[in-house]
Amino acid sequence: MLILRRKKDQKIRVGLDVTITVVDVKKDGSVVLGFEAPQYIGIYREEIYEKVRTDRRQVLEAEKAKSENNSCSDK
């Protein structure tokens, strides 16, 4: 893991296409970040990413089970 220290309005570049800007640092220690990236790059908070990943996995498992049931009934 790379750990960087940045101040308000400073930026971090990730590859050629992603820029992260420290927009604000609140008194409670929370940091407001801004992300600039092409639309095809998904940017999620960790808890949202995990929810999306879990939901996708459940859909794929349901589709697989449905497909297996359909192939069994064709025999």
DAZI-V390376 format. One line per field, one symbol per residue. ss: DSSP state (H for helix, E for strand, - for the rest). phi: phi as a letter, one per 30 degrees, with the letter a starting at -180 (. if undefined). psi: psi as a letter, one per 30 degrees, with the letter a starting at -180 (. if undefined). A space follows every 50 residues. Layout:
ss: ???
phi: ???
psi: ???
This chain:
ss: ----------EEEE---EEEEEEEE-----EEEEEE---------HHHHH HHHHHHHHHHHHHHHHHHHHHHH--
phi: .ccbcbceidbbcbiccbbccddabdddjdccccccaeddcdbbdedded ddddddddddddddddddddddddd
psi: kkkkkllkfllkkjaffkkkkjeljlfgflkkkkkkllffjkjkleeeee eeeeeeeeeeeeeeeeeeeeeeff.
